[in-house]
Amino acid sequence: MLRLLTDENFNKRIVRGLNRRCPNLDLLPVRDVGLAGLPDPLLLDWAAWENRTMLTHDFDTMINYAQLLLVRYEPMAGAVFVPESCRSVVRSRICNS
């Protein structure tokens, strides 16, 4: 099963859409686990430890930290960078994984 962690400022409408289309999706906001306000590297570390893929709109900083983890061969469960302008949730195999 795909386990996801949404960044602090991730679009709530996208989260609602994912939950509506995939009610059994394991989607966890950083606020729900007390990670709100923490720097991106700590979020990625926590996500790796918990085997969760990060969902974020933060192309400015998060992508740099994710690339750094890859270059260093450090653990990372993954990151999905979603443009802020994304208005709809793409139907995919997420629900069927």
ZIKA-V536004 format. One record per residue. N is the residue number from 1. PSI is psi in whole degrees, 0 to 359 (NA if undefined). OMEGA is omega in degrees with one decimal (* if undefined). BURIAL is + if it has 16 or more other C-alpha atoms within 10 Angstrom, else -. Layout:
# ZIKA-V536004
N_PSI_OMEGA_BURIAL + N_PSI_OMEGA_BURIAL
This chain:
# ZIKA-V536004
1_139_177.2_- + 2_128_178.9_- + 3_127_-174.4_+ + 4_150_174.2_+ + 5_123_179.6_+ + 6_137_178.0_+ + 7_162_-174.1_+ + 8_320_-176.5_+ + 9_22_-178.8_- + 10_139_-175.4_+ + 11_118_-177.4_+ + 12_331_178.2_- + 13_324_177.0_- + 14_319_178.1_+ + 15_314_178.7_+ + 16_319_178.5_- + 17_317_177.4_- + 18_315_179.7_+ + 19_324_179.1_- + 20_317_-178.2_- + 21_332_-176.6_- + 22_76_-174.4_+ + 23_338_-180.0_- + 24_8_-179.0_- + 25_135_178.7_+ + 26_85_-174.9_- + 27_121_-174.0_+ + 28_122_174.9_+ + 29_145_-179.6_+ + 30_329_179.6_+ + 31_325_-176.4_- + 32_344_-179.8_- + 33_17_175.2_- + 34_25_-178.5_- + 35_3_-178.8_- + 36_135_177.3_- + 37_353_179.5_- + 38_152_179.1_- + 39_154_-177.6_- + 40_317_-179.4_+ + 41_323_179.3_+ + 42_324_176.5_- + 43_316_179.2_+ + 44_322_176.8_+ + 45_313_179.9_+ + 46_316_180.0_+ + 47_318_178.8_+ + 48_316_-179.9_+ + 49_322_-178.7_- + 50_3_-179.0_- + 51_50_179.4_+ + 52_139_175.4_+ + 53_131_-178.1_+ + 54_130_170.7_+ + 55_125_-175.8_+ + 56_158_171.5_+ + 57_358_-170.4_+ + 58_79_177.2_+ + 59_337_-174.1_- + 60_315_-176.7_- + 61_319_-174.8_- + 62_321_-177.5_+ + 63_325_178.6_+ + 64_317_179.4_- + 65_321_178.0_- + 66_316_178.3_+ + 67_321_178.3_- + 68_318_177.2_- + 69_319_179.9_+ + 70_316_-179.8_- + 71_324_-179.1_- + 72_359_-176.6_- + 73_37_177.5_- + 74_158_-178.5_- + 75_138_174.3_- + 76_128_-178.8_+ + 77_346_178.3_+ + 78_165_178.2_+ + 79_137_176.2_+ + 80_119_-178.7_- + 81_115_-175.3_- + 82_125_177.8_- + 83_143_178.3_- + 84_330_-176.1_- + 85_359_-179.4_- + 86_115_-175.4_- + 87_340_-176.5_- + 88_155_177.5_- + 89_127_-179.3_- + 90_132_175.4_- + 91_129_-177.6_- + 92_191_-179.1_- + 93_5_-179.7_- + 94_317_-177.0_- + 95_334_-174.7_+ + 96_5_-177.9_- + 97_NA_*_-
